[in-house]
Amino acid sequence: MCKIFKVCFLILTMNVILLNGCIAAELGIITGGEKGTYYQFGLNLKELMANNGISLNIYPSNGSIENIDAVYKRPGTQMGIVQSDVLAFVGRLQSDAELKRIAKKIKMVFPLYNEEIHLLGRSGIGDFDGLADKRVAVGEEGSGTYLTAKLLFELTEINPLEMLTIGREEALSQLKAGKIDAMFYVAGFPVKLFADDVTEKDGLALIPITHKNILEFYPQGEIPPNTYRWQKQAVKTAAVKAVLVSFDFKSTNCDAVGKFAKLVAQNLDWLMQHGHPKWKNVDFNYSLRGWEQYGCVRKYLGKPAADTSKRSPEENQVWRAIKEAL
């Protein structure tokens, strides 16, 4: 009787493994701050995986540059979410030998959504040009917000009085206290930090970003009216693409990431219905020029091997500007 029970248990276990695609490796994704969109996307993916009997660990971080490093080095962290301009910066910074090795091995799992550049400031600042001679928080060093903010100032040749490299929560606290004039936060709307911790009484507003030099390099975006309770009008801004990336793993991790991607692709409708509103803007077929999709992902999605495309002269100009900005 005991032997029969063991055989039945073994058969049942094997069926469960086959049903769930046998994602044997412990999977992890490094995301962003716990009140940001990256982290919310991670929680949505964790719920989707749990519904299919798979464990997925979600790790917060300070942003895109840390995430690229973690995917490369940190055990149990096979994937990360990064900004496309940071991803491109790493790929183009050939003077750093370690970054060069990382860039060759970082691969795209899926393009995700456009991240709006939130510029929150005192209500008297009318546009990006109004940041001249102001005290502005640009995010912590190593974050995607930090790189993007520095690039925007480089592109426009606008010089703030001071650029403070502090985290988003501290930046918002100082902004509300009147110690600084504005802060950057690159994230897909709605941003939980601004939804939960800003009210009309704070006297703050989203500042439009319409400078022509910026829009030559970044697509224009818009934060719709009433995205936040205190924001009545639509606000024009610029946007960057969020990207789910992995390292060029072999063997177990390769298959684990590939099977994960297949499950996500098959359940995009579920994510759109139950996840963060930004899932509705996700297009897995978006072509992110200059970066190829991970071969292990293409294998499990039934796609042919990717052709690596070259950047246009205009795109090379963008990456040169990024390097100069840093």
LOGUMI-245705 format. One line per field, with one value per residue (C-alpha): residue number from 1; residue in one letter; x, y negated, z. Coordinates in nm, 4 decimals, decimal comma. Each point is the difference from the previous one (the first is absolute). Example, Ala and Ser with C-alpha at 12.3 -4.5 7.8 and 13.67 -1.06 7.14 Angstrom:
residues 2
num <- c(1 2) .
residu <- c(A S) .
c1 <- c(1,2300 0,1370) .
c2 <- c(0,4500 -0,3440) .
c3 <- c(0,7800 -0,0660) .
***
This chain:
residues 326
num <- c(1 2 3 4 5 6 7 8 9 10 11 12 13 14 15 16 17 18 19 20 21 22 23 24 25 26 27 28 29 30 31 32 33 34 35 36 37 38 39 40 41 42 43 44 45 46 47 48 49 50 51 52 53 54 55 56 57 58 59 60 61 62 63 64 65 66 67 68 69 70 71 72 73 74 75 76 77 78 79 80 81 82 83 84 85 86 87 88 89 90 91 92 93 94 95 96 97 98 99 100 101 102 103 104 105 106 107 108 109 110 111 112 113 114 115 116 117 118 119 120 121 122 123 124 125 126 127 128 129 130 131 132 133 134 135 136 137 138 139 140 141 142 143 144 145 146 147 148 149 150 151 152 153 154 155 156 157 158 159 160 161 162 163 164 165 166 167 168 169 170 171 172 173 174 175 176 177 178 179 180 181 182 183 184 185 186 187 188 189 190 191 192 193 194 195 196 197 198 199 200 201 202 203 204 205 206 207 208 209 210 211 212 213 214 215 216 217 218 219 220 221 222 223 224 225 226 227 228 229 230 231 232 233 234 235 236 237 238 239 240 241 242 243 244 245 246 247 248 249 250 251 252 253 254 255 256 257 258 259 260 261 262 263 264 265 266 267 268 269 270 271 272 273 274 275 276 277 278 279 280 281 282 283 284 285 286 287 288 289 290 291 292 293 294 295 296 297 298 299 300 301 302 303 304 305 306 307 308 309 310 311 312 313 314 315 316 317 318 319 320 321 322 323 324 325 326) .
residu <- c(M C K I F K V C F L I L T M N V I L L N G C I A A E L G I I T G G E K G T Y Y Q F G L N L K E L M A N N G I S L N I Y P S N G S I E N I D A V Y K R P G T Q M G I V Q S D V L A F V G R L Q S D A E L K R I A K K I K M V F P L Y N E E I H L L G R S G I G D F D G L A D K R V A V G E E G S G T Y L T A K L L F E L T E I N P L E M L T I G R E E A L S Q L K A G K I D A M F Y V A G F P V K L F A D D V T E K D G L A L I P I T H K N I L E F Y P Q G E I P P N T Y R W Q K Q A V K T A A V K A V L V S F D F K S T N C D A V G K F A K L V A Q N L D W L M Q H G H P K W K N V D F N Y S L R G W E Q Y G C V R K Y L G K P A A D T S K R S P E E N Q V W R A I K E A L) .
c1 <- c(0,0000 0,2881 0,1689 -0,3231 -0,0337 0,3585 -0,0539 -0,3234 0,1692 0,2882 -0,2364 -0,1990 0,3191 0,1231 -0,3326 0,0133 0,3554 -0,0959 -0,3088 0,1999 0,2734 0,2596 0,1510 0,2501 0,2315 -0,0864 -0,1134 0,0509 -0,0619 0,1601 -0,2330 0,0036 -0,1308 -0,2987 -0,2249 0,1082 -0,1466 0,2882 -0,0739 -0,3741 0,0726 0,2134 -0,2835 -0,2378 0,2451 0,0441 -0,3774 -0,0197 0,2789 -0,1574 -0,3266 0,1979 0,1854 0,3298 0,1967 0,1305 0,1994 -0,0377 0,2871 -0,0209 0,2933 0,1228 -0,0529 0,1169 0,3789 -0,0121 -0,2394 0,2360 0,2822 -0,2219 -0,1134 0,3663 0,1315 -0,2686 -0,0999 -0,3692 -0,0609 -0,0408 -0,2012 -0,0288 -0,2008 0,1979 -0,0485 0,0876 0,2330 0,1965 0,0160 0,1336 0,2497 0,1515 0,0197 0,1825 0,2437 0,2819 0,2755 -0,0969 0,1165 -0,2493 -0,2941 0,1066 -0,0190 -0,3385 -0,1382 0,0882 -0,1921 -0,3065 -0,2982 -0,3570 -0,2762 -0,2875 -0,0479 -0,2562 -0,1503 0,0852 0,1110 -0,1028 0,2537 -0,1783 0,1322 -0,1727 0,0629 -0,1294 -0,3102 0,1721 0,2408 -0,1701 0,2250 0,3352 0,1821 -0,1208 0,2465 0,2875 0,1562 -0,2275 0,0837 -0,1039 0,0082 0,1206 -0,0162 0,2658 0,3213 -0,0348 -0,3728 -0,1619 -0,1607 0,3451 0,1362 -0,3073 -0,0110 0,3680 -0,0506 -0,2965 0,2054 0,2837 -0,2312 -0,1659 0,3084 -0,2135 0,1966 -0,1777 0,1482 0,0523 -0,0645 -0,0671 0,0691 -0,2587 -0,2686 -0,3562 -0,1564 0,2534 -0,0348 -0,3769 0,0374 0,2412 -0,2205 -0,3058 0,2072 0,1129 0,3681 0,0249 -0,1925 -0,0599 0,0697 0,0239 -0,1520 -0,0002 -0,2807 -0,3177 -0,3085 -0,1690 0,2946 -0,1031 0,2233 -0,1769 -0,3428 0,0358 0,2239 -0,0930 -0,3150 -0,1295 0,1011 0,3662 -0,0144 0,1910 -0,0544 0,1325 0,2216 -0,0340 0,3024 -0,0337 0,3483 0,0770 0,3511 -0,1440 -0,2696 0,2602 0,1374 -0,2964 -0,3566 -0,2627 -0,2364 -0,2942 -0,1236 -0,3807 -0,2177 -0,0936 0,2735 0,0573 -0,2754 0,1827 0,0723 -0,2956 0,1612 0,1870 0,3767 0,2317 0,3292 0,2634 0,0225 0,2472 -0,0666 0,0140 0,1590 0,0107 0,3528 0,1994 0,3587 0,1096 -0,0272 0,0533 -0,1593 -0,2504 -0,0371 -0,0429 -0,2908 -0,1494 -0,0073 -0,1309 -0,2861 -0,0751 -0,0233 -0,2303 -0,2355 -0,0012 -0,0686 -0,2880 -0,1530 0,0419 -0,3793 -0,0144 0,2701 -0,1868 -0,3169 0,1438 0,3299 0,1279 -0,1751 0,3261 -0,0378 -0,2610 0,2799 0,2331 0,0863 0,2242 0,0605 0,1448 0,3363 0,2664 0,2695 0,3542 -0,1020 -0,0860 -0,2487 0,1497 0,0456 -0,1447 -0,3150 -0,0310 0,0377 -0,2937 -0,2116 0,0608 0,1785 0,2950 0,3422 0,0196 0,1921 0,1999 -0,0911 0,2340 -0,0809 -0,0637 0,2274 -0,2706 0,0007 0,3789 -0,0278 -0,2283 0,2454 0,2889 -0,2043 -0,0660 0,3708 0,0837 -0,2720 0,1625) .
c2 <- c(0,0000 -0,2336 0,0701 -0,0749 -0,3285 -0,0988 0,0832 -0,2033 -0,2930 0,0133 0,0039 -0,2919 -0,1989 0,0626 -0,1147 -0,3235 -0,0652 0,0618 -0,2196 -0,2925 0,0213 0,1141 -0,3386 0,1631 -0,2915 -0,2474 -0,3041 -0,3597 -0,3454 -0,3207 -0,2956 -0,3448 -0,1910 0,1548 -0,2908 0,0049 0,1657 0,2474 0,1492 0,0158 0,1832 0,2415 0,0681 0,0638 0,2506 0,1642 0,0470 0,1416 0,2474 0,0995 0,0724 0,2485 0,1581 -0,1828 -0,1996 -0,3401 -0,2261 -0,3779 -0,2231 -0,3795 -0,2138 -0,3542 0,0253 0,1066 -0,0025 0,2071 0,2379 0,0621 0,0738 0,2313 0,2049 0,0478 0,0819 0,0757 0,3653 0,0750 -0,3226 0,1066 -0,3012 -0,3729 -0,2971 -0,2922 -0,3184 0,0294 -0,3019 0,1504 0,3319 -0,1763 -0,1972 0,3198 0,1448 -0,3022 -0,0693 0,2056 -0,1662 0,2060 0,3605 0,1488 -0,1934 0,1118 0,3637 -0,0591 -0,1766 0,2939 0,2373 -0,2080 0,1039 -0,1233 0,2281 -0,2352 -0,3695 -0,1282 -0,3501 -0,3654 -0,1609 -0,3597 -0,2492 -0,1467 -0,3449 -0,1125 -0,3490 -0,3206 -0,1159 -0,3191 0,1876 -0,0005 0,2250 0,1762 -0,3269 -0,1241 0,2334 -0,2399 -0,1124 0,2312 0,2745 0,3283 0,3609 0,2316 0,3378 0,2114 0,0633 0,3243 -0,0354 -0,0340 -0,3251 -0,1411 0,0827 -0,1307 -0,3253 -0,0703 0,0689 -0,2384 -0,2831 0,0820 -0,0012 -0,3295 -0,1768 -0,1122 -0,0316 0,0447 -0,1630 0,3409 0,3635 0,2078 0,3742 0,1235 0,2676 -0,0654 0,0118 -0,2428 -0,2212 -0,0188 -0,0803 -0,2853 -0,1250 -0,0128 -0,1799 -0,2633 0,0965 0,0811 -0,1218 0,3135 0,3732 0,2556 0,3459 0,2210 0,2546 0,1062 -0,1726 0,0229 -0,0245 0,1292 -0,2507 -0,2963 0,1591 0,0759 -0,2751 -0,3181 -0,2080 -0,3303 -0,1664 0,0633 -0,2602 0,2176 0,0637 0,2119 -0,2156 0,0468 0,1231 -0,1256 -0,1335 0,0733 0,1305 0,2608 0,1130 0,0570 0,2832 0,1260 0,0759 -0,2387 0,1302 -0,1325 0,0441 -0,0085 -0,2294 0,1346 0,2637 -0,1385 -0,1527 -0,3323 -0,0162 -0,1343 -0,0674 0,2243 -0,0540 0,0415 0,1713 0,2305 0,3758 0,2876 0,3708 0,2433 0,3325 0,3392 0,1369 0,3087 0,1190 0,2435 0,2980 0,3588 0,3278 -0,0172 -0,3770 -0,0236 0,2424 -0,1557 -0,3492 0,1349 0,1869 -0,3014 -0,2212 0,2461 0,0036 -0,3815 -0,0283 0,2462 -0,1989 -0,3591 -0,0396 0,1080 -0,2531 -0,2748 0,0857 0,0546 -0,1888 -0,3568 -0,2261 -0,0230 0,3640 -0,1283 -0,1871 0,2991 0,1213 0,3062 -0,0406 -0,3500 -0,0180 -0,1432 -0,0775 0,0920 0,2704 0,3575 0,2175 0,2725 0,3160 0,2173 -0,2136 0,0175 0,3778 0,0406 -0,2523 0,1900 -0,2893 0,0287 -0,1261 -0,3787 -0,2187 -0,2620 -0,3390 -0,2984 -0,3393 -0,2879 -0,3096 -0,1836 0,2672 -0,0057 -0,3721 0,0766 0,2473 -0,2441 -0,2598 0,2484 0,0702 -0,3706 -0,0672 0,2413) .
c3 <- c(0,0000 0,0860 -0,3336 -0,1887 0,1868 -0,0863 -0,3670 -0,0119 0,1726 -0,2458 -0,2983 0,1435 0,0618 -0,3533 -0,1441 0,2001 -0,1193 -0,3616 0,0348 0,1307 -0,2614 0,2554 0,0845 0,2323 0,0744 0,2722 -0,1951 0,1024 -0,1485 0,1192 -0,0486 0,1642 0,3000 0,1747 -0,0984 -0,3641 -0,3085 -0,0438 0,3409 -0,0703 -0,3261 0,1969 0,2443 -0,2916 -0,1489 0,3395 0,0276 -0,3529 0,0743 0,3331 -0,1797 -0,2065 0,2892 -0,0557 0,2571 -0,1126 0,2313 -0,0436 0,1071 0,0397 -0,1110 -0,0564 -0,3748 -0,3418 0,0329 0,3191 -0,1751 -0,2912 0,2428 0,2081 -0,3002 -0,0851 0,3482 0,2579 0,0557 -0,0458 -0,1943 -0,3606 -0,1164 0,0557 -0,1251 -0,1395 -0,1984 -0,3668 0,0080 0,2888 -0,1828 -0,3070 0,2069 0,1403 -0,3488 -0,1376 0,2844 -0,1468 0,2087 0,3060 -0,0430 0,2484 -0,1414 -0,3468 0,1099 0,1614 -0,3073 -0,2225 0,2236 0,0981 -0,2104 -0,0280 0,1244 -0,0895 -0,0683 0,2460 0,0060 -0,0351 0,3250 0,0333 0,1334 0,3012 0,0859 0,3189 0,1311 0,1531 -0,1835 -0,1163 -0,2310 -0,3395 -0,2116 -0,0185 -0,0747 0,3382 0,1729 -0,0722 0,3293 0,1987 0,2491 -0,1605 0,1262 -0,2783 0,1725 0,1632 -0,1887 -0,1924 -0,0514 -0,3403 0,1113 0,0752 -0,3456 -0,1825 0,1989 -0,0651 -0,3692 -0,0184 0,1454 -0,2395 -0,3020 0,0917 0,1409 0,2924 0,3240 0,3327 0,3080 0,1588 -0,0921 0,3104 -0,0259 0,2507 -0,0020 -0,1090 0,3468 0,1426 -0,3079 0,0414 0,3697 -0,0743 -0,2832 0,2241 0,2651 -0,2509 0,0233 -0,3731 -0,3025 -0,2081 -0,0280 -0,2784 0,0098 -0,3099 0,0309 -0,1746 0,1289 0,2395 0,2411 0,3417 0,1816 -0,1610 0,0288 0,3707 0,1351 -0,1896 0,0483 -0,1341 0,3285 -0,0842 -0,2773 -0,2466 -0,3713 -0,2821 -0,2226 -0,3786 -0,1971 -0,3574 -0,0749 -0,3655 0,0742 0,2354 -0,2407 -0,2702 0,2120 0,2019 -0,1123 0,1293 0,2615 0,1955 0,3537 -0,0348 0,2123 0,3446 -0,0068 0,3493 0,2118 0,0141 -0,3778 -0,1990 -0,3396 -0,2440 0,0145 -0,3004 0,0748 -0,1490 0,0427 0,0004 -0,0554 0,2924 -0,0923 0,1701 -0,0440 0,0883 -0,0234 -0,2706 0,2326 -0,1067 0,1048 0,2900 0,0209 -0,3762 0,0033 0,3130 -0,1514 -0,3308 0,1664 0,2179 -0,3105 -0,1743 0,2979 0,0153 -0,3744 0,0282 0,2867 -0,1163 -0,0061 0,3657 0,0914 -0,1858 0,1919 0,3474 0,0058 0,0002 -0,2575 -0,1978 -0,1085 -0,2455 -0,1804 -0,0321 -0,3507 0,0040 -0,3737 0,0313 -0,1755 0,2298 -0,2524 0,0960 0,2511 -0,0884 0,1812 0,2160 -0,2059 0,2780 -0,0076 -0,3778 0,0203 0,2391 -0,1907 -0,3215 -0,1713 -0,2407 0,1046 0,0103 -0,2450 0,1863 -0,1470 -0,0106 0,1398 -0,2313 0,0018 0,1961 0,2700 0,0215 0,0672 0,2954 0,1523 -0,0453 0,1869 0,2793 0,0387 0,0024 0,2585 0,2408) .
***
